[in-house]
Amino acid sequence: MGRWQSVSRAKRLTGGALIALSAMSLAAAQPSEAVPDLQSGQAAWLHPPGGEFPAVAGSPVPMRQDPAHPFVGNNTGRQPTYRLGDVSNANLKQWAKDVMKKDNEEVLKGKIAFSARSSCLPGGTPVFTLFGGQPIFLIQTPQKVLMIYEGDHQVRHVYLNVPHSANVKPSWYGESVGHYEGDTLVVDTIGQNTKTVVDSYRTPHSEKLHVVERYKLSDGGKKLHVDVRVEDPDTFNQPWSSYQDYNRGAQTLEEEACAENNQHLFDYHIPIAERPDF
């Protein structure tokens, strides 16, 4: 066999191997028939921006607006306001009430209310399920599920069929492990640092925050229902539950670089590197 024939054969073999590996990768990226297809093809999951966690029967009520300062949203014809948590919420520990009371007072005096999205910071969970206005994309593999929010491309990693680490180092999104229970993806998250907040009212939490989410398709696959359970014995007197609903829409993941957005008119405390990366 001539040299050119050997090279040609090697190229064909290499190309064939790459094609096979690509096919295996694509196959691995698709959910099996035994688990729900939360990716739903080219779908994106959408719900309105902001908002609050709905109350559910038998659970303490999640944080609500301070009745002395009603919330006014955008596009109402009136001057919009910020969300201010009702610190009389009976399920909140006193230290958390004190933090929120101080924060409310500063906002009423003119401080811009913090939010992860406006500050270009990771949101953590459960507030991740309150992100709206832009879509969330789910990617399923046998080893993990990726949850990607289009805004600033925030990504959650859910590792499947493994236990939590023995010593979880606190981080923005903590450590999420998951498994399937029939048609439901169950996600268990611990190890979040205290730089994040629980909801749109900027409710703080401790490092004992424990969040369990249950993702399930509804309405013939047109909707995605997420049940949420929040437990933090250092912040809440009792665990509380809520939910979020997403609508399926045919959208692609678009690029958004939050830190480079110079359209904001106010100081949202966008993080700045102390030294160059290169």
Secondary structure, DSSP 8 states (H G I E B T S, - for coil): --HHHHHHHHHHHHHHHHHHHHHHHHHHHS--TTS--TTTTTEEEE--SS------TTS-----B-TTS----SSSSS------B-TT-TTB-HHHHHHHHHHHHHHHTT-----TTTTT----TTGGGG--SS-EEEEE-SSEEEEEETGGGEEEEEEET----SS---BSS-EEEEEEETTEEEEEEE-B-TTS-SSTT-----TT-EEEEEEEEEGGGTEEEEEEEEE-TTTBSS-EEEEEEEEEEE-------GGG----SS-------SS---
